[in-house]
Amino acid sequence: MPSQYLPVLIFLMIATAFGLGALLLGELFRIRRPYAEKLMPYESGNIPVGDAHVRFSVKFYIIAMLFVVFDVEAVFLYPWALVFDSIGMYAFIEMIIFIAILLIGYVYAWRKEAFVWD
């Protein structure tokens, strides 16, 4: 084993011992006072009703993914807009292509009625 990795190994051992030690101390010294109300599942102050394994429509996930895609678009547009004066025409054309690809995806999602909320 190369001697340059010895400090890293020692650090990993100390970090692991600290983490496991903290968990062990918490388990040994915590106060245990279980009662029915404390052990009951809790959801926003309401008593839970029904099964916890409720199936959601796929449309919820599609809307969430579309939101993430268009949010990422905004993340890429903001720094580009800040340096627009200094990046030149090549970067402008690249951004037009980027927006066109996202627009094609938007039109595709629209035609597949991914934005219809039933």
Secondary structure, 3 states (H helix, E strand, C coil): CCHHHHHHHHHHHHHHHHHHHHHHHHHHHCCCCCCHHHHCCCECCECCCCCCCCCCCHHHHHHHHHHHHHHHHHHHHHHHHHCHHHHHHHHHHHHHHHHHHHHHHHHHHHHCCCCCCC
